[in-house]
Structures are given as C-alpha cells and as structure tokens.
Amino acid sequence: MPPENSVRLQRQVLTLIASNLAFGDWGQVFQGERITAALLDRLTHRCHIFEMNGESYRFRESVKTRKKTNAAGQAKTADPKAASTPKV
C-alpha cells in the first residue's frame, strides 16, 4: 500500500481501546518494555486519550444488587416461624 493511502486510512478508521491498566502496567501484558513502548508509540500517535478514574457504574450496580440479594436471604432466615412452619 502506498504511504499516501496509509495516511488516508489512518484518518478514516476509528480504533477504540479500553483497559483498566495504566500505561505503565502494560509491560506486564506484552512481556517487555521495549515492545510495549513501541506499541504505545504507534497507538497513541495522533490520538485522543481519555483517562477515566471515577467510580465504575457496573461495579456500583453489582454491589447494590448483591446487597439486595443478601438482605432478602437474611430476611428469610431471620424469621424463625418461617423456618419451622411446614409449607402446604
């Protein structure tokens, strides 16, 4: 592919990469700092980096769901009448 086509393609293609690792920790994944540095150099050339360090919505919702499930389970076992009364 001629270089001018490569440049045109780079400007038209969207690539999105999401990770919960900081750039400094990527060396653990790619087994070496040199290859990781080269990879990051190519990935981050002419790009926008959004670092989101806030609370995870999915994690927060899973904790809420877990608390509701645990509370419902404890409410069933906390009632001694419900445990000893046979179901008909």
N, CA, C and O atoms as a GROMACS GRO file, in nm:
protein
  352
    1MET      N    1   0.085  -0.118   0.000
    1MET     CA    2   0.000   0.000   0.000
    1MET      C    3   0.089   0.124   0.000
    1MET      O    4   0.179   0.136   0.084
    2PRO      N    5   0.066   0.214  -0.092
    2PRO     CA    6   0.145   0.338  -0.095
    2PRO      C    7   0.125   0.419   0.034
    2PRO      O    8   0.016   0.415   0.092
    3PRO      N    9   0.227   0.491   0.078
    3PRO     CA   10   0.217   0.567   0.203
    3PRO      C   11   0.101   0.665   0.208
    3PRO      O   12   0.041   0.684   0.314
    4GLU      N   13   0.068   0.728   0.094
    4GLU     CA   14  -0.042   0.825   0.098
    4GLU      C   15  -0.176   0.757   0.127
    4GLU      O   16  -0.263   0.817   0.190
    5ASN      N   17  -0.194   0.633   0.081
    5ASN     CA   18  -0.316   0.558   0.114
    5ASN      C   19  -0.318   0.520   0.261
    5ASN      O   20  -0.424   0.519   0.324
    6SER      N   21  -0.203   0.488   0.315
    6SER     CA   22  -0.193   0.453   0.456
    6SER      C   23  -0.233   0.570   0.544
    6SER      O   24  -0.306   0.554   0.642
    7VAL      N   25  -0.185   0.689   0.509
    7VAL     CA   26  -0.219   0.810   0.586
    7VAL      C   27  -0.368   0.838   0.577
    7VAL      O   28  -0.431   0.873   0.677
    8ARG      N   29  -0.425   0.824   0.457
    8ARG     CA   30  -0.569   0.848   0.439
    8ARG      C   31  -0.650   0.748   0.522
    8ARG      O   32  -0.750   0.787   0.584
    9LEU      N   33  -0.609   0.622   0.524
    9LEU     CA   34  -0.678   0.520   0.602
    9LEU      C   35  -0.670   0.549   0.751
    9LEU      O   36  -0.768   0.531   0.823
   10GLN      N   37  -0.554   0.594   0.798
   10GLN     CA   38  -0.537   0.626   0.939
   10GLN      C   39  -0.633   0.736   0.983
   10GLN      O   40  -0.679   0.735   1.097
   11ARG      N   41  -0.663   0.827   0.896
   11ARG     CA   42  -0.751   0.939   0.930
   11ARG      C   43  -0.898   0.902   0.922
   11ARG      O   44  -0.983   0.977   0.968
   12GLN      N   45  -0.931   0.787   0.863
   12GLN     CA   46  -1.070   0.748   0.845
   12GLN      C   47  -1.115   0.634   0.936
   12GLN      O   48  -1.235   0.611   0.950
   13VAL      N   49  -1.024   0.565   0.998
   13VAL     CA   50  -1.057   0.447   1.078
   13VAL      C   51  -1.055   0.484   1.226
   13VAL      O   52  -0.962   0.548   1.274
   14LEU      N   53  -1.158   0.443   1.295
   14LEU     CA   54  -1.168   0.466   1.438
   14LEU      C   55  -1.125   0.339   1.511
   14LEU      O   56  -1.175   0.230   1.482
   15THR      N   57  -1.035   0.354   1.604
   15THR     CA   58  -0.992   0.242   1.686
   15THR      C   59  -1.011   0.282   1.832
   15THR      O   60  -0.961   0.386   1.876
   16LEU      N   61  -1.082   0.200   1.904
   16LEU     CA   62  -1.108   0.227   2.045
   16LEU      C   63  -1.050   0.114   2.128
   16LEU      O   64  -1.078  -0.003   2.103
   17ILE      N   65  -0.968   0.150   2.225
   17ILE     CA   66  -0.906   0.051   2.313
   17ILE      C   67  -0.940   0.091   2.456
   17ILE      O   68  -0.915   0.204   2.498
   18ALA      N   69  -0.996  -0.003   2.531
   18ALA     CA   70  -1.030   0.021   2.670
   18ALA      C   71  -0.949  -0.074   2.758
   18ALA      O   72  -0.933  -0.192   2.725
   19SER      N   73  -0.898  -0.023   2.867
   19SER     CA   74  -0.820  -0.106   2.958
   19SER      C   75  -0.834  -0.053   3.099
   19SER      O   76  -0.852   0.068   3.119
   20ASN      N   77  -0.826  -0.142   3.195
   20ASN     CA   78  -0.826  -0.097   3.333
   20ASN      C   79  -0.683  -0.085   3.387
   20ASN      O   80  -0.662  -0.062   3.506
   21LEU      N   81  -0.585  -0.102   3.298
   21LEU     CA   82  -0.444  -0.087   3.337
   21LEU      C   83  -0.390   0.048   3.294
   21LEU      O   84  -0.427   0.101   3.189
   22ALA      N   85  -0.305   0.103   3.376
   22ALA     CA   86  -0.233   0.226   3.339
   22ALA      C   87  -0.129   0.190   3.234
   22ALA      O   88  -0.086   0.076   3.227
   23PHE      N   89  -0.088   0.288   3.154
   23PHE     CA   90   0.013   0.262   3.051
   23PHE      C   91   0.138   0.198   3.111
   23PHE      O   92   0.201   0.112   3.048
   24GLY      N   93   0.175   0.240   3.228
   24GLY     CA   94   0.295   0.187   3.294
   24GLY      C   95   0.287   0.038   3.325
   24GLY      O   96   0.389  -0.028   3.340
   25ASP      N   97   0.165  -0.015   3.334
   25ASP     CA   98   0.147  -0.157   3.366
   25ASP      C   99   0.132  -0.245   3.242
   25ASP      O  100   0.124  -0.367   3.255
   26TRP      N  101   0.129  -0.186   3.124
   26TRP     CA  102   0.111  -0.265   3.002
   26TRP      C  103   0.230  -0.354   2.972
   26TRP      O  104   0.216  -0.451   2.898
   27GLY      N  105   0.346  -0.325   3.029
   27GLY     CA  106   0.463  -0.409   3.010
   27GLY      C  107   0.442  -0.550   3.063
   27GLY      O  108   0.503  -0.645   3.013
   28GLN      N  109   0.357  -0.565   3.162
   28GLN     CA  110   0.326  -0.697   3.217
   28GLN      C  111   0.246  -0.780   3.115
   28GLN      O  112   0.260  -0.902   3.110
   29VAL      N  113   0.166  -0.715   3.036
   29VAL     CA  114   0.081  -0.784   2.939
   29VAL      C  115   0.162  -0.824   2.816
   29VAL      O  116   0.149  -0.936   2.768
   30PHE      N  117   0.244  -0.733   2.765
   30PHE     CA  118   0.315  -0.756   2.640
   30PHE      C  119   0.457  -0.808   2.659
   30PHE      O  120   0.534  -0.814   2.563
   31GLN      N  121   0.492  -0.846   2.780
   31GLN     CA  122   0.619  -0.914   2.808
   31GLN      C  123   0.742  -0.838   2.761
   31GLN      O  124   0.828  -0.894   2.693
   32GLY      N  125   0.750  -0.714   2.797
   32GLY     CA  126   0.872  -0.641   2.766
   32GLY      C  127   0.845  -0.493   2.749
   32GLY      O  128   0.746  -0.453   2.688
   33GLU      N  129   0.935  -0.414   2.804
   33GLU     CA  130   0.916  -0.270   2.799
   33GLU      C  131   0.940  -0.212   2.660
   33GLU      O  132   0.874  -0.116   2.621
   34ARG      N  133   1.034  -0.269   2.585
   34ARG     CA  134   1.064  -0.215   2.452
   34ARG      C  135   0.946  -0.235   2.356
   34ARG      O  136   0.907  -0.142   2.286
   35ILE      N  137   0.891  -0.355   2.354
   35ILE     CA  138   0.780  -0.381   2.263
   35ILE      C  139   0.657  -0.302   2.308
   35ILE      O  140   0.580  -0.254   2.224
   36THR      N  141   0.638  -0.289   2.438
   36THR     CA  142   0.525  -0.212   2.490
   36THR      C  143   0.539  -0.065   2.452
   36THR      O  144   0.442  -0.002   2.412
   37ALA      N  145   0.660  -0.011   2.466
   37ALA     CA  146   0.684   0.129   2.429
   37ALA      C  147   0.658   0.151   2.281
   37ALA      O  148   0.597   0.251   2.242
   38ALA      N  149   0.703   0.058   2.197
   38ALA     CA  150   0.680   0.071   2.052
   38ALA      C  151   0.530   0.064   2.020
   38ALA      O  152   0.480   0.141   1.939
   39LEU      N  153   0.461  -0.029   2.084
   39LEU     CA  154   0.318  -0.043   2.062
   39LEU      C  155   0.242   0.083   2.104
   39LEU      O  156   0.158   0.134   2.030
   40LEU      N  157   0.273   0.132   2.222
   40LEU     CA  158   0.206   0.253   2.270
   40LEU      C  159   0.239   0.374   2.184
   40LEU      O  160   0.154   0.461   2.163
   41ASP      N  161   0.362   0.380   2.134
   41ASP     CA  162   0.401   0.490   2.047
   41ASP      C  163   0.314   0.491   1.921
   41ASP      O  164   0.268   0.597   1.877
   42ARG      N  165   0.291   0.375   1.864
   42ARG     CA  166   0.208   0.367   1.743
   42ARG      C  167   0.060   0.388   1.772
   42ARG      O  168  -0.011   0.449   1.694
   43LEU      N  169   0.015   0.336   1.886
   43LEU     CA  170  -0.126   0.351   1.920
   43LEU      C  171  -0.163   0.496   1.954
   43LEU      O  172  -0.272   0.542   1.922
   44THR      N  173  -0.072   0.565   2.019
   44THR     CA  174  -0.105   0.699   2.068
   44THR      C  175  -0.066   0.810   1.972
   44THR      O  176  -0.088   0.928   2.003
   45HIS      N  177  -0.010   0.776   1.857
   45HIS     CA  178   0.024   0.878   1.758
   45HIS      C  179  -0.105   0.932   1.698
   45HIS      O  180  -0.187   0.856   1.646
   46ARG      N  181  -0.124   1.062   1.705
   46ARG     CA  182  -0.244   1.129   1.651
   46ARG      C  183  -0.372   1.072   1.711
   46ARG      O  184  -0.463   1.032   1.639
   47CYS      N  185  -0.379   1.070   1.842
   47CYS     CA  186  -0.499   1.014   1.905
   47CYS      C  187  -0.544   1.104   2.020
   47CYS      O  188  -0.478   1.200   2.057
   48HIS      N  189  -0.657   1.069   2.073
   48HIS     CA  190  -0.711   1.133   2.193
   48HIS      C  191  -0.714   1.027   2.302
   48HIS      O  192  -0.763   0.916   2.280
   49ILE      N  193  -0.662   1.060   2.418
   49ILE     CA  194  -0.660   0.967   2.530
   49ILE      C  195  -0.754   1.021   2.636
   49ILE      O  196  -0.741   1.135   2.681
   50PHE      N  197  -0.848   0.938   2.675
   50PHE     CA  198  -0.942   0.972   2.782
   50PHE      C  199  -0.914   0.881   2.900
   50PHE      O  200  -0.934   0.760   2.893
   51GLU      N  201  -0.867   0.940   3.008
   51GLU     CA  202  -0.844   0.862   3.129
   51GLU      C  203  -0.962   0.887   3.221
   51GLU      O  204  -0.992   1.000   3.259
   52MET      N  205  -1.027   0.780   3.256
   52MET     CA  206  -1.146   0.790   3.341
   52MET      C  207  -1.114   0.718   3.471
   52MET      O  208  -1.106   0.595   3.475
   53ASN      N  209  -1.096   0.794   3.576
   53ASN     CA  210  -1.057   0.738   3.704
   53ASN      C  211  -1.170   0.740   3.806
   53ASN      O  212  -1.145   0.726   3.926
   54GLY      N  213  -1.292   0.756   3.760
   54GLY     CA  214  -1.405   0.761   3.851
   54GLY      C  215  -1.454   0.623   3.888
   54GLY      O  216  -1.397   0.521   3.852
   55GLU      N  217  -1.562   0.624   3.963
   55GLU     CA  218  -1.624   0.500   4.007
   55GLU      C  219  -1.691   0.429   3.889
   55GLU      O  220  -1.750   0.494   3.803
   56SER      N  221  -1.682   0.299   3.885
   56SER     CA  222  -1.741   0.220   3.779
   56SER      C  223  -1.891   0.205   3.803
   56SER      O  224  -1.933   0.163   3.910
   57TYR      N  225  -1.971   0.240   3.703
   57TYR     CA  226  -2.116   0.227   3.712
   57TYR      C  227  -2.155   0.079   3.728
   57TYR      O  228  -2.238   0.046   3.813
   58ARG      N  229  -2.096  -0.009   3.648
   58ARG     CA  230  -2.131  -0.151   3.656
   58ARG      C  231  -2.094  -0.210   3.790
   58ARG      O  232  -2.170  -0.290   3.845
   59PHE      N  233  -1.979  -0.172   3.845
   59PHE     CA  234  -1.939  -0.223   3.976
   59PHE      C  235  -2.036  -0.175   4.083
   59PHE      O  236  -2.077  -0.253   4.169
   60ARG      N  237  -2.072  -0.048   4.078
   60ARG     CA  238  -2.164   0.008   4.177
   60ARG      C  239  -2.299  -0.064   4.171
   60ARG      O  240  -2.356  -0.097   4.276
   61GLU      N  241  -2.350  -0.088   4.051
   61GLU     CA  242  -2.479  -0.157   4.036
   61GLU      C  243  -2.472  -0.302   4.083
   61GLU      O  244  -2.568  -0.353   4.140
   62SER      N  245  -2.359  -0.369   4.059
   62SER     CA  246  -2.347  -0.508   4.104
   62SER      C  247  -2.342  -0.515   4.256
   62SER      O  248  -2.393  -0.610   4.315
   63VAL      N  249  -2.280  -0.416   4.321
   63VAL     CA  250  -2.278  -0.413   4.467
   63VAL      C  251  -2.419  -0.391   4.521
   63VAL      O  252  -2.458  -0.455   4.619
   64LYS      N  253  -2.495  -0.302   4.459
   64LYS     CA  254  -2.634  -0.279   4.502
   64LYS      C  255  -2.716  -0.407   4.490
   64LYS      O  256  -2.791  -0.442   4.581
   65THR      N  257  -2.702  -0.476   4.377
   65THR     CA  258  -2.777  -0.599   4.354
   65THR      C  259  -2.738  -0.706   4.456
   65THR      O  260  -2.824  -0.776   4.508
   66ARG      N  261  -2.609  -0.717   4.484
   66ARG     CA  262  -2.561  -0.814   4.582
   66ARG      C  263  -2.616  -0.784   4.720
   66ARG      O  264  -2.655  -0.876   4.793
   67LYS      N  265  -2.620  -0.656   4.758
   67LYS     CA  266  -2.674  -0.618   4.889
   67LYS      C  267  -2.822  -0.653   4.898
   67LYS      O  268  -2.867  -0.703   5.002
   68LYS      N  269  -2.898  -0.628   4.792
   68LYS     CA  270  -3.041  -0.661   4.793
   68LYS      C  271  -3.060  -0.811   4.806
   68LYS      O  272  -3.147  -0.855   4.881
   69THR      N  273  -2.981  -0.890   4.734
   69THR     CA  274  -2.993  -1.035   4.738
   69THR      C  275  -2.958  -1.088   4.877
   69THR      O  276  -3.028  -1.174   4.930
   70ASN      N  277  -2.852  -1.035   4.936
   70ASN     CA  278  -2.811  -1.078   5.070
   70ASN      C  279  -2.915  -1.037   5.173
   70ASN      O  280  -2.945  -1.115   5.264
   71ALA      N  281  -2.970  -0.918   5.162
   71ALA     CA  282  -3.072  -0.871   5.256
   71ALA      C  283  -3.197  -0.957   5.247
   71ALA      O  284  -3.258  -0.990   5.349
   72ALA      N  285  -3.236  -0.995   5.126
   72ALA     CA  286  -3.355  -1.079   5.108
   72ALA      C  287  -3.330  -1.217   5.167
   72ALA      O  288  -3.420  -1.275   5.229
   73GLY      N  289  -3.211  -1.271   5.150
   73GLY     CA  290  -3.177  -1.402   5.205
   73GLY      C  291  -3.173  -1.400   5.356
   73GLY      O  292  -3.216  -1.496   5.420
   74GLN      N  293  -3.123  -1.293   5.415
   74GLN     CA  294  -3.117  -1.281   5.560
   74GLN      C  295  -3.256  -1.263   5.619
   74GLN      O  296  -3.284  -1.312   5.728
   75ALA      N  297  -3.344  -1.193   5.548
   75ALA     CA  298  -3.480  -1.172   5.597
   75ALA      C  299  -3.555  -1.304   5.605
   75ALA      O  300  -3.634  -1.325   5.696
   76LYS      N  301  -3.531  -1.394   5.510
   76LYS     CA  302  -3.597  -1.525   5.512
   76LYS      C  303  -3.549  -1.610   5.629
   76LYS      O  304  -3.630  -1.677   5.693
   77THR      N  305  -3.420  -1.609   5.658
   77THR     CA  306  -3.366  -1.692   5.765
   77THR      C  307  -3.384  -1.627   5.901
   77THR      O  308  -3.373  -1.696   6.002
   78ALA      N  309  -3.410  -1.499   5.908
   78ALA     CA  310  -3.426  -1.430   6.036
   78ALA      C  311  -3.561  -1.458   6.098
   78ALA      O  312  -3.576  -1.442   6.219
   79ASP      N  313  -3.661  -1.500   6.022
   79ASP     CA  314  -3.795  -1.526   6.072
   79ASP      C  315  -3.802  -1.673   6.117
   79ASP      O  316  -3.812  -1.761   6.032
   80PRO      N  317  -3.797  -1.701   6.251
   80PRO     CA  318  -3.796  -1.840   6.297
   80PRO      C  319  -3.925  -1.914   6.264
   80PRO      O  320  -3.923  -2.035   6.243
   81LYS      N  321  -4.035  -1.842   6.257
   81LYS     CA  322  -4.164  -1.902   6.224
   81LYS      C  323  -4.161  -1.958   6.081
   81LYS      O  324  -4.212  -2.067   6.054
   82ALA      N  325  -4.101  -1.882   5.993
   82ALA     CA  326  -4.095  -1.923   5.851
   82ALA      C  327  -4.009  -2.048   5.836
   82ALA      O  328  -4.036  -2.131   5.749
   83ALA      N  329  -3.907  -2.063   5.919
   83ALA     CA  330  -3.817  -2.179   5.910
   83ALA      C  331  -3.882  -2.304   5.965
   83ALA      O  332  -3.857  -2.413   5.914
   84SER      N  333  -3.968  -2.292   6.070
   84SER     CA  334  -4.024  -2.411   6.135
   84SER      C  335  -4.163  -2.448   6.083
   84SER      O  336  -4.209  -2.560   6.106
   85THR      N  337  -4.228  -2.358   6.015
   85THR     CA  338  -4.364  -2.385   5.964
   85THR      C  339  -4.354  -2.464   5.835
   85THR      O  340  -4.290  -2.419   5.740
   86PRO      N  341  -4.420  -2.582   5.831
   86PRO     CA  342  -4.415  -2.659   5.705
   86PRO      C  343  -4.498  -2.592   5.598
   86PRO      O  344  -4.601  -2.529   5.626
   87LYS      N  345  -4.454  -2.605   5.478
   87LYS     CA  346  -4.528  -2.545   5.366
   87LYS      C  347  -4.630  -2.645   5.317
   87LYS      O  348  -4.603  -2.765   5.307
   88VAL      N  349  -4.749  -2.595   5.285
   88VAL     CA  350  -4.857  -2.682   5.238
   88VAL      C  351  -4.880  -2.664   5.092
   88VAL      O  352  -4.966  -2.730   5.034
   0.00000   0.00000   0.00000
